């Protein structure tokens, strides 16, 4: 909500989301969250993941580019 709405409503021209900590594991496993990430990317939101966190949770290869 706090990432998608600012882009959708035009409050910000550029919006980035950084996924870190246990969220990287959740995102790598949950189809509903993955679909929402795809929706954000289609709106032009850049998605980044902390590599150290993804490595720590063993999900680096599961996260899409």
PDB file of N, CA, C and O in Angstrom:
ATOM      1  N   UNK A   1       0.822  -1.184   0.000  1.00  0.00           N
ATOM      2  CA  UNK A   1       0.000   0.000   0.000  1.00  0.00           C
ATOM      3  C   UNK A   1       0.873   1.258   0.000  1.00  0.00           C
ATOM      4  O   UNK A   1       0.601   2.189  -0.758  1.00  0.00           O
ATOM      5  N   UNK A   2       1.909   1.303   0.830  1.00  0.00           N
ATOM      6  CA  UNK A   2       2.729   2.513   0.931  1.00  0.00           C
ATOM      7  C   UNK A   2       3.693   2.653  -0.236  1.00  0.00           C
ATOM      8  O   UNK A   2       4.291   3.713  -0.423  1.00  0.00           O
ATOM      9  N   UNK A   3       3.846   1.608  -1.013  1.00  0.00           N
ATOM     10  CA  UNK A   3       4.688   1.679  -2.202  1.00  0.00           C
ATOM     11  C   UNK A   3       3.838   1.900  -3.441  1.00  0.00           C
ATOM     12  O   UNK A   3       4.174   2.736  -4.280  1.00  0.00           O
ATOM     13  N   UNK A   4       2.760   1.175  -3.567  1.00  0.00           N
ATOM     14  CA  UNK A   4       1.929   1.215  -4.769  1.00  0.00           C
ATOM     15  C   UNK A   4       1.156   2.531  -4.908  1.00  0.00           C
ATOM     16  O   UNK A   4       1.170   3.141  -5.977  1.00  0.00           O
ATOM     17  N   UNK A   5       0.494   2.968  -3.860  1.00  0.00           N
ATOM     18  CA  UNK A   5      -0.368   4.155  -3.946  1.00  0.00           C
ATOM     19  C   UNK A   5       0.361   5.440  -4.330  1.00  0.00           C
ATOM     20  O   UNK A   5      -0.171   6.198  -5.141  1.00  0.00           O
ATOM     21  N   UNK A   6       1.545   5.726  -3.796  1.00  0.00           N
ATOM     22  CA  UNK A   6       2.228   6.956  -4.219  1.00  0.00           C
ATOM     23  C   UNK A   6       2.526   6.988  -5.722  1.00  0.00           C
ATOM     24  O   UNK A   6       2.488   8.053  -6.339  1.00  0.00           O
ATOM     25  N   UNK A   7       2.815   5.846  -6.301  1.00  0.00           N
ATOM     26  CA  UNK A   7       3.076   5.795  -7.738  1.00  0.00           C
ATOM     27  C   UNK A   7       1.761   5.903  -8.509  1.00  0.00           C
ATOM     28  O   UNK A   7       1.668   6.633  -9.496  1.00  0.00           O
ATOM     29  N   UNK A   8       0.750   5.170  -8.051  1.00  0.00           N
ATOM     30  CA  UNK A   8      -0.551   5.153  -8.724  1.00  0.00           C
ATOM     31  C   UNK A   8      -1.194   6.540  -8.740  1.00  0.00           C
ATOM     32  O   UNK A   8      -1.783   6.943  -9.742  1.00  0.00           O
ATOM     33  N   UNK A   9      -1.081   7.250  -7.652  1.00  0.00           N
ATOM     34  CA  UNK A   9      -1.719   8.565  -7.547  1.00  0.00           C
ATOM     35  C   UNK A   9      -0.847   9.704  -8.065  1.00  0.00           C
ATOM     36  O   UNK A   9      -1.306  10.842  -8.169  1.00  0.00           O
ATOM     37  N   UNK A  10       0.407   9.402  -8.390  1.00  0.00           N
ATOM     38  CA  UNK A  10       1.292  10.424  -8.929  1.00  0.00           C
ATOM     39  C   UNK A  10       1.955  11.304  -7.887  1.00  0.00           C
ATOM     40  O   UNK A  10       2.489  12.364  -8.215  1.00  0.00           O
ATOM     41  N   UNK A  11       1.926  10.873  -6.630  1.00  0.00           N
ATOM     42  CA  UNK A  11       2.586  11.663  -5.580  1.00  0.00           C
ATOM     43  C   UNK A  11       4.083  11.723  -5.814  1.00  0.00           C
ATOM     44  O   UNK A  11       4.721  12.728  -5.502  1.00  0.00           O
ATOM     45  N   UNK A  12       4.653  10.651  -6.365  1.00  0.00           N
ATOM     46  CA  UNK A  12       6.080  10.571  -6.636  1.00  0.00           C
ATOM     47  C   UNK A  12       6.276  10.090  -8.067  1.00  0.00           C
ATOM     48  O   UNK A  12       5.509   9.256  -8.549  1.00  0.00           O
ATOM     49  N   UNK A  13       7.278  10.600  -8.740  1.00  0.00           N
ATOM     50  CA  UNK A  13       7.610  10.134 -10.084  1.00  0.00           C
ATOM     51  C   UNK A  13       8.365   8.816 -10.041  1.00  0.00           C
ATOM     52  O   UNK A  13       8.181   7.954 -10.900  1.00  0.00           O
ATOM     53  N   UNK A  14       9.201   8.671  -9.052  1.00  0.00           N
ATOM     54  CA  UNK A  14      10.018   7.469  -8.926  1.00  0.00           C
ATOM     55  C   UNK A  14       9.758   6.843  -7.562  1.00  0.00           C
ATOM     56  O   UNK A  14       9.835   7.515  -6.534  1.00  0.00           O
ATOM     57  N   UNK A  15       9.450   5.553  -7.565  1.00  0.00           N
ATOM     58  CA  UNK A  15       9.208   4.823  -6.316  1.00  0.00           C
ATOM     59  C   UNK A  15      10.019   3.533  -6.360  1.00  0.00           C
ATOM     60  O   UNK A  15      10.006   2.812  -7.358  1.00  0.00           O
ATOM     61  N   UNK A  16      10.715   3.255  -5.279  1.00  0.00           N
ATOM     62  CA  UNK A  16      11.519   2.040  -5.162  1.00  0.00           C
ATOM     63  C   UNK A  16      11.077   1.265  -3.934  1.00  0.00           C
ATOM     64  O   UNK A  16      10.715   1.850  -2.914  1.00  0.00           O
ATOM     65  N   UNK A  17      11.110  -0.046  -4.038  1.00  0.00           N
ATOM     66  CA  UNK A  17      10.832  -0.925  -2.908  1.00  0.00           C
ATOM     67  C   UNK A  17      12.069  -1.782  -2.671  1.00  0.00           C
ATOM     68  O   UNK A  17      12.579  -2.417  -3.593  1.00  0.00           O
ATOM     69  N   UNK A  18      12.546  -1.796  -1.434  1.00  0.00           N
ATOM     70  CA  UNK A  18      13.673  -2.644  -1.069  1.00  0.00           C
ATOM     71  C   UNK A  18      13.144  -3.733  -0.143  1.00  0.00           C
ATOM     72  O   UNK A  18      12.599  -3.454   0.925  1.00  0.00           O
ATOM     73  N   UNK A  19      13.315  -4.969  -0.573  1.00  0.00           N
ATOM     74  CA  UNK A  19      12.889  -6.131   0.211  1.00  0.00           C
ATOM     75  C   UNK A  19      14.100  -6.600   1.004  1.00  0.00           C
ATOM     76  O   UNK A  19      15.171  -6.815   0.436  1.00  0.00           O
ATOM     77  N   UNK A  20      13.933  -6.762   2.321  1.00  0.00           N
ATOM     78  CA  UNK A  20      15.051  -7.198   3.144  1.00  0.00           C
ATOM     79  C   UNK A  20      14.530  -8.024   4.311  1.00  0.00           C
ATOM     80  O   UNK A  20      13.334  -8.032   4.602  1.00  0.00           O
ATOM     81  N   UNK A  21      15.441  -8.708   4.964  1.00  0.00           N
ATOM     82  CA  UNK A  21      15.084  -9.525   6.129  1.00  0.00           C
ATOM     83  C   UNK A  21      14.179 -10.682   5.744  1.00  0.00           C
ATOM     84  O   UNK A  21      14.243 -11.182   4.621  1.00  0.00           O
ATOM     85  N   UNK A  22      13.334 -11.107   6.679  1.00  0.00           N
ATOM     86  CA  UNK A  22      12.465 -12.256   6.434  1.00  0.00           C
ATOM     87  C   UNK A  22      11.472 -12.037   5.296  1.00  0.00           C
ATOM     88  O   UNK A  22      10.898 -12.994   4.777  1.00  0.00           O
ATOM     89  N   UNK A  23      11.271 -10.779   4.908  1.00  0.00           N
ATOM     90  CA  UNK A  23      10.371 -10.501   3.787  1.00  0.00           C
ATOM     91  C   UNK A  23      10.871 -11.139   2.499  1.00  0.00           C
ATOM     92  O   UNK A  23      10.073 -11.525   1.645  1.00  0.00           O
ATOM     93  N   UNK A  24      12.171 -11.251   2.357  1.00  0.00           N
ATOM     94  CA  UNK A  24      12.713 -11.877   1.151  1.00  0.00           C
ATOM     95  C   UNK A  24      12.320 -13.348   1.082  1.00  0.00           C
ATOM     96  O   UNK A  24      12.050 -13.865  -0.002  1.00  0.00           O
ATOM     97  N   UNK A  25      12.285 -14.019   2.215  1.00  0.00           N
ATOM     98  CA  UNK A  25      11.866 -15.418   2.229  1.00  0.00           C
ATOM     99  C   UNK A  25      10.372 -15.526   1.913  1.00  0.00           C
ATOM    100  O   UNK A  25       9.967 -16.365   1.108  1.00  0.00           O
ATOM    101  N   UNK A  26       9.566 -14.690   2.537  1.00  0.00           N
ATOM    102  CA  UNK A  26       8.131 -14.694   2.279  1.00  0.00           C
ATOM    103  C   UNK A  26       7.849 -14.435   0.808  1.00  0.00           C
ATOM    104  O   UNK A  26       7.038 -15.136   0.202  1.00  0.00           O
ATOM    105  N   UNK A  27       8.502 -13.446   0.230  1.00  0.00           N
ATOM    106  CA  UNK A  27       8.286 -13.105  -1.164  1.00  0.00           C
ATOM    107  C   UNK A  27       8.695 -14.237  -2.095  1.00  0.00           C
ATOM    108  O   UNK A  27       8.062 -14.448  -3.130  1.00  0.00           O
ATOM    109  N   UNK A  28       9.730 -14.955  -1.742  1.00  0.00           N
ATOM    110  CA  UNK A  28      10.198 -16.042  -2.608  1.00  0.00           C
ATOM    111  C   UNK A  28       9.244 -17.233  -2.609  1.00  0.00           C
ATOM    112  O   UNK A  28       9.306 -18.069  -3.510  1.00  0.00           O
ATOM    113  N   UNK A  29       8.358 -17.325  -1.607  1.00  0.00           N
ATOM    114  CA  UNK A  29       7.504 -18.498  -1.456  1.00  0.00           C
ATOM    115  C   UNK A  29       6.019 -18.226  -1.693  1.00  0.00           C
ATOM    116  O   UNK A  29       5.270 -19.165  -1.961  1.00  0.00           O
ATOM    117  N   UNK A  30       5.578 -16.993  -1.605  1.00  0.00           N
ATOM    118  CA  UNK A  30       4.155 -16.686  -1.594  1.00  0.00           C
ATOM    119  C   UNK A  30       3.684 -16.119  -2.935  1.00  0.00           C
ATOM    120  O   UNK A  30       4.101 -15.030  -3.329  1.00  0.00           O
ATOM    121  N   UNK A  31       2.828 -16.844  -3.626  1.00  0.00           N
ATOM    122  CA  UNK A  31       2.347 -16.451  -4.955  1.00  0.00           C
ATOM    123  C   UNK A  31       1.539 -15.155  -4.914  1.00  0.00           C
ATOM    124  O   UNK A  31       1.613 -14.357  -5.848  1.00  0.00           O
ATOM    125  N   UNK A  32       0.777 -14.937  -3.859  1.00  0.00           N
ATOM    126  CA  UNK A  32      -0.026 -13.718  -3.756  1.00  0.00           C
ATOM    127  C   UNK A  32       0.870 -12.477  -3.678  1.00  0.00           C
ATOM    128  O   UNK A  32       0.602 -11.466  -4.327  1.00  0.00           O
ATOM    129  N   UNK A  33       1.926 -12.566  -2.884  1.00  0.00           N
ATOM    130  CA  UNK A  33       2.859 -11.444  -2.777  1.00  0.00           C
ATOM    131  C   UNK A  33       3.628 -11.251  -4.093  1.00  0.00           C
ATOM    132  O   UNK A  33       3.895 -10.120  -4.498  1.00  0.00           O
ATOM    133  N   UNK A  34       3.973 -12.331  -4.740  1.00  0.00           N
ATOM    134  CA  UNK A  34       4.668 -12.244  -6.021  1.00  0.00           C
ATOM    135  C   UNK A  34       3.798 -11.542  -7.064  1.00  0.00           C
ATOM    136  O   UNK A  34       4.297 -10.743  -7.857  1.00  0.00           O
ATOM    137  N   UNK A  35       2.503 -11.839  -7.062  1.00  0.00           N
ATOM    138  CA  UNK A  35       1.576 -11.190  -7.994  1.00  0.00           C
ATOM    139  C   UNK A  35       1.491  -9.692  -7.719  1.00  0.00           C
ATOM    140  O   UNK A  35       1.409  -8.893  -8.652  1.00  0.00           O
ATOM    141  N   UNK A  36       1.511  -9.309  -6.450  1.00  0.00           N
ATOM    142  CA  UNK A  36       1.456  -7.893  -6.102  1.00  0.00           C
ATOM    143  C   UNK A  36       2.736  -7.173  -6.520  1.00  0.00           C
ATOM    144  O   UNK A  36       2.694  -6.025  -6.962  1.00  0.00           O
ATOM    145  N   UNK A  37       3.860  -7.846  -6.379  1.00  0.00           N
ATOM    146  CA  UNK A  37       5.137  -7.285  -6.836  1.00  0.00           C
ATOM    147  C   UNK A  37       5.086  -7.058  -8.342  1.00  0.00           C
ATOM    148  O   UNK A  37       5.540  -6.023  -8.830  1.00  0.00           O
ATOM    149  N   UNK A  38       4.541  -8.012  -9.073  1.00  0.00           N
ATOM    150  CA  UNK A  38       4.402  -7.882 -10.520  1.00  0.00           C
ATOM    151  C   UNK A  38       3.527  -6.669 -10.872  1.00  0.00           C
ATOM    152  O   UNK A  38       3.834  -5.924 -11.803  1.00  0.00           O
ATOM    153  N   UNK A  39       2.447  -6.482 -10.128  1.00  0.00           N
ATOM    154  CA  UNK A  39       1.555  -5.336 -10.326  1.00  0.00           C
ATOM    155  C   UNK A  39       2.315  -4.022 -10.110  1.00  0.00           C
ATOM    156  O   UNK A  39       2.141  -3.067 -10.866  1.00  0.00           O
ATOM    157  N   UNK A  40       3.155  -3.985  -9.074  1.00  0.00           N
ATOM    158  CA  UNK A  40       3.946  -2.786  -8.811  1.00  0.00           C
ATOM    159  C   UNK A  40       4.951  -2.529  -9.932  1.00  0.00           C
ATOM    160  O   UNK A  40       5.139  -1.386 -10.350  1.00  0.00           O
ATOM    161  N   UNK A  41       5.591  -3.585 -10.415  1.00  0.00           N
ATOM    162  CA  UNK A  41       6.558  -3.430 -11.502  1.00  0.00           C
ATOM    163  C   UNK A  41       5.879  -2.907 -12.758  1.00  0.00           C
ATOM    164  O   UNK A  41       6.454  -2.091 -13.479  1.00  0.00           O
ATOM    165  N   UNK A  42       4.669  -3.365 -13.025  1.00  0.00           N
ATOM    166  CA  UNK A  42       3.932  -2.898 -14.194  1.00  0.00           C
ATOM    167  C   UNK A  42       3.595  -1.415 -14.084  1.00  0.00           C
ATOM    168  O   UNK A  42       3.453  -0.739 -15.103  1.00  0.00           O
ATOM    169  N   UNK A  43       3.467  -0.904 -12.874  1.00  0.00           N
ATOM    170  CA  UNK A  43       3.213   0.519 -12.644  1.00  0.00           C
ATOM    171  C   UNK A  43       4.489   1.348 -12.751  1.00  0.00           C
ATOM    172  O   UNK A  43       4.432   2.578 -12.749  1.00  0.00           O
ATOM    173  N   UNK A  44       5.650   0.675 -12.845  1.00  0.00           N
ATOM    174  CA  UNK A  44       6.915   1.387 -12.973  1.00  0.00           C
ATOM    175  C   UNK A  44       7.699   1.490 -11.687  1.00  0.00           C
ATOM    176  O   UNK A  44       8.662   2.254 -11.614  1.00  0.00           O
ATOM    177  N   UNK A  45       7.314   0.742 -10.672  1.00  0.00           N
ATOM    178  CA  UNK A  45       8.028   0.744  -9.398  1.00  0.00           C
ATOM    179  C   UNK A  45       9.220  -0.200  -9.504  1.00  0.00           C
ATOM    180  O   UNK A  45       9.084  -1.333  -9.964  1.00  0.00           O
ATOM    181  N   UNK A  46      10.374   0.267  -9.080  1.00  0.00           N
ATOM    182  CA  UNK A  46      11.579  -0.559  -9.092  1.00  0.00           C
ATOM    183  C   UNK A  46      11.633  -1.373  -7.812  1.00  0.00           C
ATOM    184  O   UNK A  46      11.412  -0.850  -6.719  1.00  0.00           O
ATOM    185  N   UNK A  47      11.930  -2.660  -7.957  1.00  0.00           N
ATOM    186  CA  UNK A  47      11.990  -3.575  -6.817  1.00  0.00           C
ATOM    187  C   UNK A  47      13.429  -4.051  -6.657  1.00  0.00           C
ATOM    188  O   UNK A  47      14.057  -4.503  -7.615  1.00  0.00           O
ATOM    189  N   UNK A  48      13.934  -3.946  -5.445  1.00  0.00           N
ATOM    190  CA  UNK A  48      15.289  -4.396  -5.132  1.00  0.00           C
ATOM    191  C   UNK A  48      15.220  -5.317  -3.914  1.00  0.00           C
ATOM    192  O   UNK A  48      14.339  -5.182  -3.065  1.00  0.00           O
ATOM    193  N   UNK A  49      16.158  -6.245  -3.846  1.00  0.00           N
ATOM    194  CA  UNK A  49      16.249  -7.128  -2.686  1.00  0.00           C
ATOM    195  C   UNK A  49      17.658  -7.064  -2.120  1.00  0.00           C
ATOM    196  O   UNK A  49      18.638  -7.007  -2.862  1.00  0.00           O
ATOM    197  N   UNK A  50      17.743  -7.073  -0.818  1.00  0.00           N
ATOM    198  CA  UNK A  50      19.041  -7.106  -0.146  1.00  0.00           C
ATOM    199  C   UNK A  50      19.677  -8.470  -0.414  1.00  0.00           C
ATOM    200  O   UNK A  50      19.128  -9.499  -0.022  1.00  0.00           O
ATOM    201  N   UNK A  51      20.817  -8.479  -1.072  1.00  0.00           N
ATOM    202  CA  UNK A  51      21.472  -9.734  -1.409  1.00  0.00           C
ATOM    203  C   UNK A  51      21.915 -10.490  -0.156  1.00  0.00           C
ATOM    204  O   UNK A  51      21.793 -11.714  -0.097  1.00  0.00           O
ATOM    205  N   UNK A  52      22.422  -9.783   0.829  1.00  0.00           N
ATOM    206  CA  UNK A  52      22.865 -10.439   2.062  1.00  0.00           C
ATOM    207  C   UNK A  52      21.700 -11.153   2.748  1.00  0.00           C
ATOM    208  O   UNK A  52      21.856 -12.271   3.238  1.00  0.00           O
ATOM    209  N   UNK A  53      20.538 -10.508   2.781  1.00  0.00           N
ATOM    210  CA  UNK A  53      19.359 -11.122   3.396  1.00  0.00           C
ATOM    211  C   UNK A  53      18.894 -12.327   2.589  1.00  0.00           C
ATOM    212  O   UNK A  53      18.585 -13.376   3.154  1.00  0.00           O
ATOM    213  N   UNK A  54      18.845 -12.176   1.264  1.00  0.00           N
ATOM    214  CA  UNK A  54      18.418 -13.285   0.408  1.00  0.00           C
ATOM    215  C   UNK A  54      19.369 -14.466   0.556  1.00  0.00           C
ATOM    216  O   UNK A  54      18.929 -15.616   0.586  1.00  0.00           O
ATOM    217  N   UNK A  55      20.662 -14.195   0.648  1.00  0.00           N
ATOM    218  CA  UNK A  55      21.640 -15.263   0.875  1.00  0.00           C
ATOM    219  C   UNK A  55      21.427 -15.922   2.236  1.00  0.00           C
ATOM    220  O   UNK A  55      21.461 -17.147   2.354  1.00  0.00           O
ATOM    221  N   UNK A  56      21.209 -15.102   3.257  1.00  0.00           N
ATOM    222  CA  UNK A  56      21.046 -15.623   4.612  1.00  0.00           C
ATOM    223  C   UNK A  56      19.833 -16.560   4.707  1.00  0.00           C
ATOM    224  O   UNK A  56      19.877 -17.572   5.406  1.00  0.00           O
ATOM    225  N   UNK A  57      18.750 -16.211   3.996  1.00  0.00           N
ATOM    226  CA  UNK A  57      17.553 -17.047   4.021  1.00  0.00           C
ATOM    227  C   UNK A  57      17.548 -18.107   2.928  1.00  0.00           C
ATOM    228  O   UNK A  57      16.595 -18.879   2.819  1.00  0.00           O
ATOM    229  N   UNK A  58      18.601 -18.153   2.119  1.00  0.00           N
ATOM    230  CA  UNK A  58      18.734 -19.172   1.086  1.00  0.00           C
ATOM    231  C   UNK A  58      17.708 -19.039  -0.030  1.00  0.00           C
ATOM    232  O   UNK A  58      17.269 -20.041  -0.596  1.00  0.00           O
ATOM    233  N   UNK A  59      17.323 -17.802  -0.350  1.00  0.00           N
ATOM    234  CA  UNK A  59      16.281 -17.609  -1.351  1.00  0.00           C
ATOM    235  C   UNK A  59      16.740 -16.780  -2.554  1.00  0.00           C
ATOM    236  O   UNK A  59      15.919 -16.376  -3.378  1.00  0.00           O
ATOM    237  N   UNK A  60      18.024 -16.530  -2.653  1.00  0.00           N
ATOM    238  CA  UNK A  60      18.532 -15.663  -3.721  1.00  0.00           C
ATOM    239  C   UNK A  60      18.094 -16.145  -5.099  1.00  0.00           C
ATOM    240  O   UNK A  60      17.659 -15.340  -5.923  1.00  0.00           O
ATOM    241  N   UNK A  61      18.200 -17.434  -5.358  1.00  0.00           N
ATOM    242  CA  UNK A  61      17.846 -17.958  -6.674  1.00  0.00           C
ATOM    243  C   UNK A  61      16.335 -17.976  -6.903  1.00  0.00           C
ATOM    244  O   UNK A  61      15.892 -18.071  -8.047  1.00  0.00           O
ATOM    245  N   UNK A  62      15.549 -17.888  -5.854  1.00  0.00           N
ATOM    246  CA  UNK A  62      14.092 -17.905  -5.983  1.00  0.00           C
ATOM    247  C   UNK A  62      13.516 -16.534  -6.299  1.00  0.00           C
ATOM    248  O   UNK A  62      12.388 -16.431  -6.782  1.00  0.00           O
ATOM    249  N   UNK A  63      14.274 -15.489  -6.033  1.00  0.00           N
ATOM    250  CA  UNK A  63      13.772 -14.135  -6.301  1.00  0.00           C
ATOM    251  C   UNK A  63      13.998 -13.795  -7.767  1.00  0.00           C
ATOM    252  O   UNK A  63      15.078 -14.031  -8.308  1.00  0.00           O
ATOM    253  N   UNK A  64      12.983 -13.245  -8.399  1.00  0.00           N
ATOM    254  CA  UNK A  64      13.089 -12.874  -9.816  1.00  0.00           C
ATOM    255  C   UNK A  64      13.936 -11.628  -9.965  1.00  0.00           C
ATOM    256  O   UNK A  64      14.112 -10.859  -9.019  1.00  0.00           O
ATOM    257  N   UNK A  65      14.452 -11.441 -11.157  1.00  0.00           N
ATOM    258  CA  UNK A  65      15.198 -10.213 -11.486  1.00  0.00           C
ATOM    259  C   UNK A  65      14.239  -9.096 -11.765  1.00  0.00           C
ATOM    260  O   UNK A  65      14.662  -7.979 -12.061  1.00  0.00           O
TER     261      UNK A  65
END
